[in-house]
Every structure is written in C-alpha cells, then in structure tokens.
Amino acid sequence: MATQQEIESWLWEAANILRGPVDPANLRDFVFPLLFLKRLSDSWDQEHEKAIAEFGKDVDEETAADFHRFTIPKGCRWSDLRRVAENHGVTLLKIMQRIEEANPEQLAQIFGNAPWADHDKMPPARLEKLIEHFNSRDLRPSKVSNDILGGGYEYLLKRFSDESATSAGQFFTPRAVVHLLVRILGPEPTDSVYDPACGSAGMLIEAATEVIQSGGKVGRMRFYGQEVNATSAAIGRMNLFIHNVEDAQIRREDTLNKPLFVTDKGKLQQFDLVVANPPFSLKGWGADKWATDPHKRAFGGVPPKNNGDYAWIQHMLASMRPETGRVGVVMPHGILFRGGAEGKIRQHLLENDLLDAIIGLGPNLFYGTTIPACLLIFRTTKDKNRQKHVLFIDGAKRFTKGKNQNELSEADVDDLYATYERAATEGKTDIAVRLVPLTEIEENNWDLNIGRYLKTEAAETIDVAEALAALNEARQKLAEAEKAMLERLKASGYVV
C-alpha cells in the first residue's frame, strides 16, 4: 500500500512534467482529469478481477456490470490509451467523452474541457511523458486507499493554490479553516449538507469526514453543491468521488441568479447544514432582481449592487431548515460594521436572533486576499443560554506565519473550537471571548465590529492588522495595474 508522502510526491512530479508549456494556473485542468481517468480504469480492473474470481473468465457483461461502480465502454480503459502510438490528445478526448456518455447521471462533463488535442497548449511529447508517468503507479483501491488518494488530491489543490492564488485559489479554502467551521456546525449522520459556492467540494468532504471521525456513518447523509465555474465544479465532483462521497450532487450555475436546488413547487430546497466560503464583495451579483426574487431571499432588504456579501448570507439562511438549520459562512470583516442597506439587513438578522457567533481570524489565511476574515455562525434554534446574545471570539492572534500564506495549526483549531463550545478561553490569553446581549448591540446601532465588544489587546490589534493587510493588498493590486498598463503601452508603441 502506497504511503501518503509517496503519492503526494508522485502527483507533484506529474505537475512538474507540464511546467514550461503549460501555465501554472492551468496545470490542474490537465493533471486532475488524467488522475481521475487512471483511478477509474484501475478501479474497474480491480472490480472485474473480483467478478472473474467469483464467476470465472467467461463471466458475461451483464453479470460483471453488477461489480462495477461506473461503466467504462470497450476501448476506453487505460490500457487502450497506452496502445495508441500517436495523437494521444485526440484519443483522450474521445475516451473521456465516451465515459461521460456511458455514465450520464454520475459523470456528465466531469472531465472538463482541457485542450488535450491543441499542440500549442499541450505539446504531444509532454502529454506522452505525463501518460507514462501516471502509468508508473497502480491506482486501484487495494494499492492506494481512498484516504491516501484523497489526501494527495487535497495536497495538489493546495500546491496549485499556493502558486496561483488569484486563479487556482478561487476554489480552495484552507483546510484548517474548513475543519474549524464544519466542526462548529456539528454535522450529524442524518444531515443534508449544502454548499452554494462549493468550489473543490472541500466543505462537503469535511462534513463527511467529521461524521466518520466521530464514529458515525454517512450512508444516510446527502451532499449538495452549486458552483458557477465549470473547472471548479468538475474538480469538486472528482474530489468527491475520489474521497468516496457518493450521494452528492454538484450543479453548475450562478447560485444567486439561478439557484438549481429547488423543490417541485419551485421553492428553495432547505438543508440541515449550509456552509460556504463565497467570493468576497462580489460585484454585479444581480441586485436589480433581488427585491422581486421569486425565492423571497431579500429579507431585511437588498444588498448593495457592487457588494454581494449579504446576498450570499441571505441565500444561505433561506436554504436552512426551520428546525435543525445551521449556517456557517466565511466573510470579510466589513460585513460586521458597514452601514446603509447592509446595516439594515444586519439589524433584521439580529432582531430575529439568528446570529449565534462571530469568530475573527488572523490576516493572510486565504488565497487571493491578505485581509483577515471572520466566521459567522447562524442557527434556527440557539442554545437557551445564548438566545438574545451573540458570542464574539477574537482569534486574530492565532496563526502560524508562513512565507506566502499564514496557517492555522491543529492546536489553533482545537482552541478556537473549545472557546466556541464553552464560551470561555480557559487560560488562553491570546484568544478573547465574550457573550454579548442584543440590548448592548442595539445600543451600538447594531454594529458588530469585534473590537467594540472585546476590549482586550488581542481585539485591539484586529483593526491595525486589517488596515495593514488592506494596505499591502492595495499596493499589490496597484503594482499589477501599473505592470498591465506598461505592457499595453509597449504593445501600442508608446513605450520603447
């Protein structure tokens, strides 16, 4: 059985084979589909061997089909790809298309739309080398477990995000943050779980993992995700299959403008657990139609047209079940104190006592932004001692400094979770916590700025850290804009 380190090194070597002709931001478009194809084919071979062991070499196709999780048409196994002497890109496209067509409910469009046959974007020599590299390891489950391969998949996601934060990072949330958020929400073995901005499906997988690690089974759980980006949606579906999370549906569309999980009567489906890290401060999200939204998600008002943060929160709250619903969402700190329409929505949510807790995180934990974020926890039914209150937790000092990205350690996650559970730090001087009554929040005009309620050194550093992070981010964006402008001027002949 392969070790985790062996699989991670082997997968990273596959990515390195493509370096040069393939842009780092596009490595995932080629590596993940080929990895998934190899896993499918090797798993099919193992399943077929079991059929032969039970019924003999002359087992008929109908009987053998009962042993297979997926249908692989004749001529579409990995060995068939290796027999091809040339035009591997064309052959790959045909194989992937035929497998998708043979499994329309499970695998439709799962391989994405990478330009395998475009010699400029995928040189034939590199593709042949990549195929040979994947051929070097047997990926059947008896050789590489779901946990090991799933860990390798997550490893690649992180490495790709490390290299290309503005593109690959858009669908990857740091796993420690995912773990903390899901752990707080407490998934149960009978829960339905929904992520309206699911990306690589990490939140859904973590919910399943949390139940399994707690000694439960996920056979009765149901998983749902929606994602607007085609590549991210495909990667998420592959990730779920590799982690053996079978009862999952991932649909591709703009969640705010066209939610696809609706009942037969056209109403939004509702779920036990709703969790997401949606895009921060989304512009052009569809504010002009929100007031007349057929799903009535605009409770409390319509968010600003150039900032969809509260639209995501409204959608998620509308998607949680009335009795058992819990919502966990990653958001920028601005949603805690911005006024105008957002202030009115915030007031509405607080007056209805839906907000359970706010957890402030440290800076530079997320890809694509250096600003600190926060976790918001909502519940339809809050604990009695927390009703008419909001729990404030400042974890801004809890992170490990990294070269490009800061990280939460396992100890950080454990301590922040314990702080949430007990509403106390129990000697942790670098985490501040307080259960604040709504009457006090109302006196502060429904402002939820963490530093307003946690008068400690830890809380007071949040504003400074956020300001410095925002300044650094602004400087980076300015440099990128200046570089782009200079390139345009050179192209136009204005600069030599």
C-alpha positions in Angstrom: 0.0 0.0 0.0 1.4 3.4 -1.0 2.1 6.0 1.7 0.7 9.5 1.8 4.1 11.0 1.1 4.8 8.7 -1.8 1.5 9.7 -3.5 2.0 13.4 -2.9 5.5 13.4 -4.3 4.3 11.3 -7.3 1.4 13.7 -8.1 3.6 16.8 -7.7 6.1 15.2 -10.2 3.2 14.9 -12.6 2.5 18.6 -12.4 6.2 19.4 -12.9 6.3 17.4 -16.2 4.0 20.1 -17.7 5.9 23.1 -16.5 7.0 25.4 -19.2 4.5 25.0 -22.0 1.5 24.9 -19.5 0.8 27.9 -17.4 0.8 27.2 -13.7 -2.8 28.3 -13.4 -3.8 25.7 -15.9 -1.9 22.7 -14.5 -5.0 21.5 -12.6 -7.0 21.4 -15.9 -4.8 18.6 -17.2 -3.5 16.8 -14.1 -6.8 16.2 -12.2 -8.7 14.7 -15.2 -5.9 12.3 -16.1 -5.6 11.3 -12.4 -9.3 10.6 -12.3 -9.3 8.6 -15.5 -6.4 6.4 -14.2 -8.3 5.8 -10.9 -11.5 5.0 -12.8 -9.8 2.5 -15.1 -7.7 0.8 -12.4 -10.7 0.5 -10.1 -12.7 -1.0 -13.0 -9.9 -3.6 -13.5 -9.9 -4.5 -9.8 -13.7 -4.8 -9.9 -13.5 -7.0 -13.0 -11.0 -9.3 -11.3 -13.5 -9.8 -8.5 -16.2 -10.7 -11.0 -13.8 -13.3 -12.6 -12.8 -14.7 -9.3 -16.5 -15.4 -8.5 -17.9 -16.4 -11.9 -14.8 -17.4 -13.9 -13.1 -15.9 -17.0 -16.3 -16.4 -19.1 -18.4 -14.1 -16.9 -20.9 -12.3 -19.1 -21.1 -8.5 -19.3 -24.5 -8.3 -17.5 -23.2 -10.2 -14.5 -19.9 -8.3 -14.4 -21.7 -5.0 -14.5 -23.0 -5.6 -11.0 -19.5 -5.4 -9.8 -18.7 -2.0 -11.4 -19.3 1.4 -9.9 -19.0 3.0 -13.3 -19.4 1.8 -16.9 -16.2 2.0 -19.0 -17.0 1.3 -22.6 -14.9 -1.1 -24.7 -11.7 0.6 -25.9 -11.8 3.3 -23.1 -9.6 1.7 -20.4 -6.2 3.0 -19.5 -4.5 0.1 -21.4 -6.3 1.2 -24.6 -4.8 4.7 -24.2 -1.4 3.3 -23.8 -1.7 1.2 -27.0 -2.0 4.4 -29.1 1.2 5.3 -30.9 0.4 8.9 -31.6 -2.4 11.6 -31.3 -2.8 10.8 -27.6 -4.7 14.1 -27.1 -7.4 13.2 -29.7 -7.7 9.7 -28.2 -8.0 11.1 -24.7 -10.8 13.4 -25.7 -12.7 10.5 -27.3 -12.2 8.3 -24.3 -13.3 10.9 -21.8 -16.3 11.8 -23.9 -17.4 8.2 -24.2 -17.1 7.5 -20.5 -19.1 10.6 -19.7 -21.8 9.5 -22.1 -21.9 6.0 -20.6 -22.4 7.4 -17.1 -24.7 10.4 -17.8 -26.1 10.8 -14.3 -22.8 10.5 -12.5 -20.0 11.7 -14.8 -21.5 14.1 -17.3 -18.9 16.8 -18.1 -16.7 15.7 -15.2 -13.5 15.7 -17.2 -13.8 19.4 -18.1 -12.8 20.9 -21.3 -9.0 20.9 -21.3 -7.5 21.4 -24.8 -5.8 17.9 -25.0 -5.5 18.0 -28.7 -4.2 21.5 -29.0 -0.4 21.1 -29.6 0.3 24.7 -28.6 -1.3 24.3 -25.2 -0.4 20.6 -24.7 2.7 19.6 -26.6 2.4 15.9 -27.7 5.8 15.0 -26.2 4.8 16.4 -22.7 1.5 14.6 -22.9 3.2 11.2 -23.7 5.5 11.8 -20.8 2.6 12.6 -18.5 0.7 9.5 -19.5 3.8 7.3 -18.9 4.2 8.9 -15.5 0.6 8.1 -14.5 1.2 4.6 -15.9 4.0 4.1 -13.4 1.7 3.6 -10.4 -1.3 1.2 -9.9 -4.1 3.3 -8.5 -6.6 0.5 -7.8 -8.1 0.9 -4.2 -6.3 -2.1 -3.0 -3.0 -0.4 -3.8 -3.9 3.3 -3.0 -6.8 3.8 -0.5 -9.4 6.5 -0.8 -7.9 8.3 2.2 -4.4 8.3 0.7 -5.5 9.3 -2.8 -7.9 11.9 -1.4 -5.1 13.3 0.7 -3.0 13.5 -2.4 -5.8 15.3 -4.3 -6.1 17.9 -1.5 -2.3 18.3 -1.4 -2.3 19.2 -5.2 -5.2 21.6 -4.7 -3.2 23.4 -2.0 0.0 23.5 -4.0 -1.7 24.8 -7.1 -3.4 27.4 -5.0 0.0 28.4 -3.4 1.4 29.0 -6.9 -1.6 30.9 -8.3 -3.6 32.5 -5.6 -5.7 34.7 -7.8 -6.9 31.8 -10.0 -6.4 28.3 -8.5 -7.1 29.8 -5.1 -10.6 30.8 -6.0 -11.9 27.3 -5.3 -9.7 26.3 -2.4 -10.3 27.2 1.2 -7.5 26.4 3.7 -8.4 23.1 5.2 -7.8 24.2 8.8 -10.5 26.9 8.3 -12.8 24.4 6.7 -12.3 22.0 9.6 -12.9 24.6 12.2 -16.1 25.9 10.5 -17.6 22.4 10.0 -16.6 21.2 13.4 -18.5 24.1 15.0 -21.6 23.3 12.9 -21.5 19.7 14.1 -22.7 17.5 11.2 -24.8 14.5 12.1 -25.1 11.1 10.3 -28.6 12.0 9.0 -27.9 15.6 7.9 -28.3 17.1 4.5 -25.3 19.4 3.7 -25.3 22.2 1.1 -22.5 24.5 -0.2 -23.8 27.2 -2.6 -20.3 28.1 -3.7 -18.7 24.7 -3.4 -15.5 25.1 -5.5 -13.5 21.9 -5.0 -16.2 20.5 -2.6 -13.9 20.7 0.5 -16.7 21.8 2.8 -18.8 18.8 1.8 -16.0 16.3 2.2 -15.1 17.8 5.5 -18.7 17.3 6.8 -18.5 13.6 5.8 -15.0 13.3 7.4 -16.2 14.9 10.6 -19.0 12.4 11.0 -16.8 9.4 10.2 -14.1 10.6 12.7 -16.8 10.9 15.4 -17.7 7.3 14.9 -20.7 7.8 12.7 -21.6 6.6 9.2 -22.5 8.7 6.2 -24.8 6.3 4.4 -27.9 8.4 5.3 -26.2 11.8 4.7 -26.9 13.8 1.5 -24.5 16.3 -0.1 -25.3 19.2 -2.4 -23.2 21.9 -4.0 -23.5 24.6 -6.7 -20.6 26.3 -8.5 -20.6 28.8 -11.3 -17.1 28.0 -12.5 -17.0 24.9 -14.9 -13.4 23.9 -14.0 -14.1 24.2 -10.2 -17.3 22.2 -10.5 -15.6 19.4 -12.3 -12.7 19.3 -9.9 -15.2 19.3 -7.0 -17.0 16.3 -8.4 -13.8 14.4 -9.0 -12.8 15.2 -5.4 -16.0 13.8 -4.0 -15.7 10.5 -6.0 -12.0 10.1 -5.0 -13.0 10.6 -1.3 -15.8 8.0 -1.8 -18.5 10.5 -1.0 -21.1 9.0 -3.3 -24.5 10.5 -2.5 -23.6 14.0 -3.7 -24.9 16.3 -6.4 -22.9 19.2 -7.8 -24.6 21.5 -10.2 -23.1 24.3 -12.3 -24.8 27.7 -12.4 -24.8 31.1 -10.8 -26.3 30.4 -7.4 -27.6 33.9 -6.6 -29.2 34.4 -10.0 -30.3 30.9 -10.7 -30.3 28.5 -7.7 -30.7 25.0 -9.0 -31.7 23.2 -5.8 -35.4 23.8 -5.8 -38.5 21.7 -4.9 -41.1 20.5 -7.4 -43.1 23.6 -6.5 -40.2 25.9 -7.3 -39.3 26.8 -3.8 -35.7 26.7 -2.5 -34.7 23.3 -1.0 -33.7 23.5 2.6 -30.9 21.7 4.4 -29.8 20.9 7.9 -26.3 22.3 7.3 -25.4 25.1 4.9 -21.7 26.1 4.7 -19.7 28.2 2.3 -16.7 30.4 1.6 -18.3 32.6 -1.2 -16.4 35.2 -3.2 -15.8 38.3 -1.1 -17.5 41.5 -2.1 -18.9 40.2 -5.4 -19.8 42.9 -7.9 -22.7 42.7 -10.4 -24.3 39.9 -8.5 -27.9 40.7 -9.6 -29.1 43.3 -7.2 -31.6 44.6 -9.7 -33.7 41.4 -9.4 -33.3 40.8 -5.7 -36.3 42.8 -4.5 -38.6 40.7 -6.6 -36.7 37.5 -6.1 -39.2 34.6 -6.5 -37.5 32.7 -3.6 -38.0 35.7 -1.3 -34.4 35.8 -0.2 -34.3 39.6 0.3 -35.4 39.6 3.9 -34.2 42.6 5.6 -33.5 44.5 2.4 -31.5 44.4 -0.9 -27.7 44.4 -0.5 -25.6 47.0 -2.5 -25.3 46.2 -6.2 -21.5 46.2 -6.0 -21.2 44.0 -2.9 -22.9 40.7 -2.7 -21.7 39.6 0.7 -25.1 39.8 2.4 -26.8 38.3 -0.7 -24.9 35.1 0.0 -25.8 35.2 3.7 -29.5 35.8 2.8 -29.4 32.9 0.3 -27.8 30.6 2.8 -30.3 31.5 5.6 -33.2 30.9 3.2 -31.7 27.5 2.4 -31.5 26.2 6.0 -34.3 24.1 7.6 -36.6 25.8 10.1 -36.0 23.4 13.0 -32.5 21.9 12.5 -30.8 24.5 10.3 -27.2 25.7 10.9 -25.3 28.1 8.7 -21.5 28.7 8.7 -20.0 31.2 6.3 -16.6 32.9 5.7 -16.9 36.7 5.3 -14.7 39.8 5.3 -14.9 41.9 8.5 -16.6 44.7 6.6 -20.0 43.0 6.8 -19.9 43.5 10.6 -20.0 47.2 10.6 -20.8 48.7 7.1 -23.9 50.8 7.1 -26.6 51.7 4.6 -28.5 48.7 3.2 -26.1 46.2 4.8 -26.7 47.8 8.2 -30.5 47.3 7.9 -30.1 43.7 6.9 -27.7 43.1 9.8 -30.3 44.7 12.2 -33.0 42.4 10.7 -30.9 39.3 11.3 -30.1 40.3 14.9 -33.6 41.2 15.8 -34.7 37.8 14.6 -31.9 36.3 16.8 -30.4 34.2 14.0 -26.8 35.1 14.6 -25.1 32.7 17.0 -21.4 33.6 16.9 -18.7 35.6 15.2 -15.1 34.3 15.1 -12.4 36.7 13.9 -9.4 35.1 12.2 -5.9 36.3 11.6 -4.6 38.0 8.4 -3.4 36.4 5.2 -5.0 33.0 5.7 -6.9 33.0 2.5 -5.9 32.8 -1.2 -6.4 35.9 -3.3 -6.6 38.3 -0.3 -4.4 39.3 2.6 -7.2 40.8 4.7 -8.4 38.9 7.8 -11.8 37.2 7.5 -14.3 36.1 10.1 -16.6 33.1 10.5 -20.3 33.7 11.1 -22.5 31.0 12.7 -26.3 31.2 12.4 -28.8 28.8 13.9 -32.6 28.5 13.7 -32.6 27.2 17.3 -29.9 28.6 19.6 -29.0 27.2 23.0 -31.1 28.7 25.7 -28.2 30.5 27.4 -27.2 32.1 24.1 -30.6 33.3 23.0 -30.8 37.1 22.6 -27.0 37.1 22.6 -24.1 36.9 20.2 -20.8 35.1 21.0 -17.8 37.1 20.0 -14.4 35.4 19.6 -11.2 37.1 18.6 -8.7 34.6 17.2 -6.7 37.2 15.3 -3.5 36.2 17.0 -3.8 32.5 16.4 -1.9 31.7 13.2 1.5 30.4 12.1 3.4 32.8 10.0 4.2 31.4 6.5 6.3 32.6 3.6 3.4 33.4 1.4 0.4 32.3 3.4 -0.3 32.2 7.1 -1.8 29.0 8.5 -4.0 27.8 11.4 -2.4 24.9 13.2 -4.4 21.9 14.7 -3.8 23.4 18.1 -5.3 26.7 16.9 -8.4 24.9 15.6 -8.8 22.9 18.8 -8.5 26.0 21.0 -10.9 28.1 18.9 -13.4 25.3 18.8 -13.2 24.8 22.6 -13.6 28.6 23.0 -16.8 28.4 21.0 -18.2 25.4 22.8 -17.6 26.8 26.3 -17.8 30.5 25.6 -14.6 30.7 27.6 -10.8 30.6 26.9 -9.8 28.7 29.9 -6.4 30.4 30.3 -5.8 31.1 26.6 -4.6 34.7 26.8 -4.3 35.2 23.1 -8.0 34.4 22.4 -10.6 36.8 23.7 -14.3 35.8 24.0 -17.5 37.4 25.3 -21.2 36.6 25.1 -22.8 39.9 24.3 -26.6 40.7 24.8 -28.5 42.0 21.9 -29.5 45.0 24.0 -25.9 46.2 24.1 -25.5 45.6 20.3 -28.7 47.6 19.7 -27.2 50.5 21.8 -24.3 50.4 19.4 -26.6 50.8 16.4 -26.3 47.1 15.5 -22.6 47.4 14.8 -20.8 44.0 15.2 -17.2 45.2 15.0 -15.3 42.7 17.2 -13.1 45.3 18.8 -16.2 47.2 20.1 -17.1 44.3 22.4 -13.8 42.8 23.2 -11.7 45.4 25.0 -8.5 43.5 25.1 -5.1 43.8 23.5 -5.9 41.0 21.1 -9.1 42.6 19.9 -7.5 46.0 19.5 -4.9 44.6 17.1 -7.5 43.5 14.6 -8.1 46.9 13.2 -4.3 47.5 12.8 -3.8 44.1 11.3 -6.7 44.5 8.9 -5.6 48.0 7.9 -2.0 46.8 7.2 -3.3 43.8 5.3 -5.6 46.0 3.2 -2.7 48.4 2.5 -0.5 45.6 1.3 -3.2 44.2 -0.9 -3.9 47.7 -2.4 -0.2 48.1 -3.1 -0.1 44.7 -4.8 -3.1 45.5 -7.0 -1.6 48.9 -7.9 1.7 47.2 -8.9 -0.3 44.7 -11.1 -2.3 47.5 -12.7 0.9 49.5 -13.4 2.5 46.5 -15.0 -0.5 45.8 -17.1 -0.7 49.4 -18.3 3.0 49.4 -19.1 2.6 46.3 -21.2 -0.3 47.8 -23.1 1.7 51.0 -23.8 4.6 48.9 -25.1 2.3 47.0 -27.3 0.8 50.2 -28.7 4.3 51.6 -29.4 4.1 54.4 -26.8 7.0 53.0 -24.7 10.2 51.5 -26.1 
